[in-house]
């Protein structure tokens, strides 16, 4: 995994842990499978007699399309085939992302630190764009 992708994933882990707190019983696991079918992360919470499971995929891009939705649904179905029912599908994206696909059944989780500006994903907490909205740095 490249340094840039690793930085995104560290941010994803931080933001997910803030929203799904360990104090509330949530455990965040990064997928160890590299087959492209498994979700990027799993959020798990055990309760007496039940297990809540949230499949999480990450898409750091300016546009979310049907291929991203298909990948998310395939990941959830692969867990179901392993007898792990998914309560929710969560797609982690930058703020202001453009959605061009039907997202039924998939919730979006917006990262606090990344946004889309003029068709580029940028680090939103910095001053990486000019007054006219042009990114100072190109995408990595």
Residue, then its C-alpha position, 0 to 999 in steps of 0.5 A: x500500500x502506498x504512503x498516500x493510501x495508508x494516510x487515507x486509511x489511518x484517517x478512516x480508522x480515526x474517524x470511524x473510531x470516533x463515530x463507532x466508539x469502543x466504549x459502546x462495544x464496537x471493534x474495528x478490524x481492517x480486512x486482511x483479505x486481498x482478494x478484492x471481495x472482502x470489505x476494507x473494514x469490519x465494524x463488529x459489536x457483540x450483544x447477548x445473542x446477536x452480533x452487529x456487523x457493518x461492512x465498510x469500504x473506502x473510496x477516496x475519489x471525486x466521483x462514486x459510480x456503479x462499480x463502487x456500489x457493486x463492490x460494496x454489495x459484493x463485499x456484503x454478500x461475501x460475508x453473508x455467504x460466510x454466515x455473517x449477516x451484515x446489518x449495514x453497508x457503509x461507504x467512506x468518502x470525502x466531503x462534497x463527493x459526486x454520486x452518480x449511482x443508486x445508493x439504496x441500502x448503502x450509507x455514506x460516511x464523510x471523512x472530516x479531513x478530505x473533500x472534493x474541490x474542482x474535481x480533485x480530492x484534497x486535504x480539506x483542513x489545509x489551505x490547498x486551494x487558491x481563491x478561485x477553487x483551483x487545487x494548489x497540489x495535484x492529486x497523488 
